Each structure stands twice: as C-alpha cells, then as structure tokens.
C-alpha cells in the first residue's frame, strides 16, 4: 500500500509543530498508521484517525483516508495522553 502526504500535511504541519518544539519525521507519522494503538473510523467519516503513544505525555494522531490502495495523510497532531482514549 502506498502512503502519500497531502499538501497541508507535507508543507505546513512539520514546520508548525517544530515552532512549538515538537519535532517529527515522516517516518514517525507513517509508524502511527502502521502500528496504531487505536483507530477511530466513526468520528470523521470517511477519514480514519489513527493514534499511537509518542512520548511520556503525548500521543500522535494521524488523520488519513484510504482510496483504493493509497493512503493519503490529511493532517496529524500531538495530543495529551488520555484525552481521546
């Protein structure tokens, strides 16, 4: 399955989070999809929100959609542990 980053995810999110001293790589984001601890398929249909523990205080949430054999990452963001699940 091919994984691509949408314009917002690729261009805007990495620098925006870096300004807040939250540094991520594309591999970090892809790992959440491949090894998610929780998936929400209902809240933002048809998008899927995958979540995975990132550090002691945060989870990383990735919003994506599947189109045939392509996963398109729409956005991603850190959240406090316990906030969503």
C-alpha positions as CSV (number, residue, x, y, z in Angstrom):
1,X,0.0,0.0,0.0
2,X,1.3,3.4,-1.0
3,X,1.3,6.2,1.6
4,X,1.3,9.9,0.5
5,X,1.2,13.2,2.4
6,X,-1.4,15.8,1.3
7,X,-0.3,19.3,0.8
8,X,-1.2,20.5,4.2
9,X,0.4,17.6,6.0
10,X,3.6,17.8,3.9
11,X,4.1,21.5,3.7
12,X,2.5,23.1,6.8
13,X,2.4,20.7,9.7
14,X,6.1,19.8,10.2
15,X,7.2,23.4,10.5
16,X,4.2,24.4,12.5
17,X,4.9,21.7,15.1
18,X,8.6,22.5,15.1
19,X,7.8,26.1,16.2
20,X,6.3,24.5,19.3
21,X,9.3,22.3,19.8
22,X,7.5,19.2,18.7
23,X,9.8,17.6,16.1
24,X,8.5,14.8,13.9
25,X,9.7,13.0,10.8
26,X,7.6,11.5,8.0
27,X,8.6,8.1,9.4
28,X,7.1,9.0,12.8
29,X,3.7,9.8,11.2
30,X,3.7,6.7,9.0
31,X,4.5,4.5,12.0
32,X,1.3,5.7,13.7
33,X,-0.7,4.3,10.7
34,X,1.2,1.0,10.5
35,X,1.3,0.4,14.3
36,X,-1.7,2.3,15.7
37,X,-2.8,1.6,19.2
38,X,-6.3,3.0,18.5
39,X,-8.3,3.7,15.3
40,X,-11.4,5.9,15.1
41,X,-13.4,5.2,12.0
42,X,-16.6,6.9,13.1
43,X,-15.9,10.5,14.2
44,X,-14.6,11.9,10.9
45,X,-16.1,9.6,8.2
46,X,-14.8,8.7,5.7
47,X,-11.5,9.6,7.3
48,X,-9.7,7.4,9.8
49,X,-7.9,8.8,12.8
50,X,-5.1,6.6,14.0
51,X,-3.4,7.2,17.4
52,X,-0.2,5.9,18.9
53,X,1.8,6.7,22.0
54,X,4.6,9.1,21.2
55,X,6.3,10.0,24.4
56,X,5.5,10.1,28.2
57,X,2.9,12.9,27.8
58,X,1.7,12.7,24.3
59,X,0.0,10.5,21.7
60,X,0.3,11.3,18.0
61,X,-2.9,11.3,16.0
62,X,-2.9,11.0,12.2
63,X,-6.0,11.7,10.1
64,X,-6.0,9.9,6.8
65,X,-8.2,8.3,4.1
66,X,-7.9,5.2,2.0
67,X,-8.5,5.4,-1.7
68,X,-8.1,2.0,-3.4
69,X,-4.5,1.0,-2.4
70,X,-3.4,4.5,-1.5
71,X,-3.4,6.0,2.0
72,X,-3.5,9.8,1.9
73,X,-2.4,11.6,5.1
74,X,-4.5,14.7,5.6
75,X,-3.1,16.0,8.9
76,X,-1.5,14.9,12.1
77,X,-1.2,16.4,15.6
78,X,0.0,15.6,19.1
79,X,-2.4,15.3,22.0
80,X,-2.2,14.8,25.7
81,X,-2.4,11.1,26.7
82,X,-5.9,10.3,28.0
83,X,-7.7,13.0,26.1
84,X,-9.0,10.7,23.3
85,X,-8.8,7.2,24.6
